[in-house]
């Protein structure tokens, strides 16, 4: 059964895309911990980050770095937190979370909500900084 991320890659579920190429998709988390909370995924459905082939893993990490730097230029924050959990969705992914304190990246925190227009504005602003 395809993961929710595979369905996003295939266009079955809409997303607020920041970047896409033949191997990767970067989009805003639909249930963000912070404004600009972003997910970086390989298009290939591989459950666990450390099961990715070395080249794909390396390139995904480099892409995450580029996106994190664009997020820093877009969203006022002290740092971009990086988290790899991978328990809730069986598809390798990296969370990039703008944060001002360590508690900002606590996944037990209530999720924020934004309108479609706000999500679009955030995604476009980050894209413009890539």
Secondary structure as the mmCIF struct_conf table of DSSP 4:
data_model
#
loop_
_struct_conf.conf_type_id
_struct_conf.id
_struct_conf.beg_label_comp_id
_struct_conf.beg_label_asym_id
_struct_conf.beg_label_seq_id
_struct_conf.end_label_comp_id
_struct_conf.end_label_asym_id
_struct_conf.end_label_seq_id
HELX_RH_AL_P HELX_RH_AL_P1 UNK A 4 UNK A 9
TURN_TY1_P TURN_TY1_P1 UNK A 10 UNK A 11
BEND BEND1 UNK A 12 UNK A 13
STRN STRN1 UNK A 17 UNK A 20
BEND BEND2 UNK A 22 UNK A 23
STRN STRN2 UNK A 24 UNK A 28
TURN_TY1_P TURN_TY1_P2 UNK A 30 UNK A 31
BEND BEND3 UNK A 33 UNK A 34
TURN_TY1_P TURN_TY1_P3 UNK A 35 UNK A 36
STRN STRN3 UNK A 38 UNK A 42
BEND BEND4 UNK A 43 UNK A 44
BEND BEND5 UNK A 47 UNK A 47
HELX_RH_3T_P HELX_RH_3T_P1 UNK A 49 UNK A 51
BEND BEND6 UNK A 52 UNK A 52
HELX_RH_AL_P HELX_RH_AL_P2 UNK A 54 UNK A 74
BEND BEND7 UNK A 75 UNK A 75
BEND BEND8 UNK A 78 UNK A 78
STRN STRN4 UNK A 79 UNK A 83
BEND BEND9 UNK A 87 UNK A 91
STRN STRN5 UNK A 93 UNK A 99
BEND BEND10 UNK A 100 UNK A 101
HELX_RH_3T_P HELX_RH_3T_P2 UNK A 102 UNK A 105
TURN_TY1_P TURN_TY1_P4 UNK A 107 UNK A 108
BEND BEND11 UNK A 109 UNK A 109
HELX_LH_PP_P HELX_LH_PP_P1 UNK A 110 UNK A 112
HELX_RH_AL_P HELX_RH_AL_P3 UNK A 116 UNK A 129
#
